[in-house]
């Protein structure tokens, strides 16, 4: 619609952002310290689109600290930016510069960002001494993407968030683009939201319940200048942990490149996943923004009110950096807290997502001085928010500033990524001595961490691998990281991977070595699925995806990170094992109980709900340098949604090299032990489907092969 036909009215302060109605659009933006705020309107996303600048009047267009106006007659698809004029005193934390066009923090979509050059958005002159204290008169408007006015109307066809209880969930962490970007992915539109939809039959076959996407909020993939030293190719911000617009889904993941197409396509993906019974969880990065430190660009928060949105150092020229990325969001400032809540509510109410994983979540518990708070209002507000009451909230309970809060994350109902689980399971199967006690603690739900404040076993998000580190295939193939392609001389990435290559570094054609590695992948999956807690797997591990030893592939939008779907056929026996062990878990409520194990619960005549044994059937010596452990689970004492008894289970772990005869505990009365899983056996005998479990020839002993896990369940001998 031509801008010369619209009418400007005073508007209202809420809601923040660009609120579309049939009559027009209300614009509202926060700035406490600006002197003048100007709304810039564009008819369209075209570079040569007609534009109009509308200075907002303090008397008519400002309520409190919110600047606003209503543009009557403006339609969805129109574009906009802001300018904010105010003090430019970097030493005092003020960095207003009206020559820098600014994104609305509440923007629901951005125009094409493929050529966004942050170097054109600097609020200072980089050529002058003391650069960040200088002032830039260069207008950035031609180098900046624009915000798009969005009509939230969408045919959801009755869809609502699924919100499975955590204990019934199996989470699959993946990257929207990397999932299908490879040409062998078999989808019509590789690397897109629609590509995810095409993989729904695969997800259903695998049996997972929930997809956890790496960041999909708009970010600039071209913010790096470093090159791959092997190929000379410029590296990218592939993972997306550098958010530019928190309400806006990433436009390049959409096939529809018309204004707002990414919003419609994201909603379409969510709706189709929900139809298939699959949840959507978003990895969200409130701990910092893409504006970086004092040498970074000015394109949104910094230009609207730097001292409100960011934690500033005592010398307010500089930024506190608990994120390791240059700046730290001032998350417990009331304005920023409201921004976070508004953002989460938008993704739940308008985009229908089922949960969030909060990157470096401990930052959300720091006050404006950077100190960790006992009762952080932001974390409590998220946990207690009535709109988010059924939404999964998962914390990465640490940050780059030294905070580590696994098991102690404040705010009530938070779940946490449990890296202690990851490390204990890796150490045990690597063959480290004296790890059986730690293995037992993690199998039983990490009560040492979560048996407090009313939290439950399912608040532990159990994982072996994630995007940040080795894939499972690489975990059993490399002793050290191989990040040379990252252009940082292999200095980046974690050096403490607790991995083991079993005698040879990297890929091998040795069938014996490959069988050993595959058996350990099965061991990891089986251990994960019989552990109390909520399991999360890294996408592609189910068919042995490799990153060639790169444990920090954040900068590779290429074959290093993309899924190689040819591996699904090549490793189909492994894939069968993984989907069967997931199904096994979800069939048996004994592994999904809502409460911690209690032993005999004070009744010494009762059968304990869990018992621990050594290989001889006796009580383990937890101080012994041992590799053998067995546990018996009484399924009749598992509280279940269906209020039914489960089988009993006897599970044996052998991290040693040789076969060990295990003395078995007695099966329940009138039952016998049947074999379900033995990773030491050749497929398809490594895992048996329901009804085909094999009764043991001896109910007294079982030979557990080296580096193997065996799972038995109790059944009636005659009819199972």
Secondary structure, 3 states (H helix, E strand, C coil): CCHHHCEEECCCCCCCEEEECCCEEEEEEECCCEEEEEEEEECCCCCCCCEEEEECCCCCCEECCEEEEEEECCCCCCEEEEEEEECEEHHHCEECCCCCCECCCCCCCECCCCCCCHHHHCCCCCCCCCHHHCCCCCCCHHHCCCEECCCCCCCCCCCCCCCCCHHHCEEEEECHHHHHCCHHHCCCCCCCHHHHHHCHHHHHHHCCCEEEECCCEEECCCCCCCECCCCCCECCCCCCCCEEEEEEECHHHCCCCCCCHHHHHHHHHHHHHHHCCCEEEEEECCCCCCCCCCCCCCCCHHHHHHHHHECECCCCCCECCCCCCCCCECCCCHHHHHHHHHHHHHHHHCCCCCEEEECCHHHHHECCCCCECCCCHHHHHHHHCCCCCCCEEEECCECCCCCECCCCCCCCCCEEECHHHHHHHHHHHHCCCCCHHHHHHHHCCCHHHHCCCCCCHHHEEEECCCCCCCCHHHHCCCCCCCCHHHCCCCCCCCCCCCCCCCCCCCCCCCHHHHHHHHHHHHHHHHHHHCCCCEEEEECCHHHCCCCCCCCCCCCCCCCCCCCCCHHHHHCHHHHHHHHHHHHHHHHCHHHCCCCCCCCCCCCCCCCCCEEEECCCCCCCCCCCCCCEEEEEECHHHCCCCCCCCCCCEEEEEECCCCCEEEECCCCCCCCEEEEEEECCCCCCCCECCCCCCEECCCCCEEEECCCEEEEEEEECCCCC
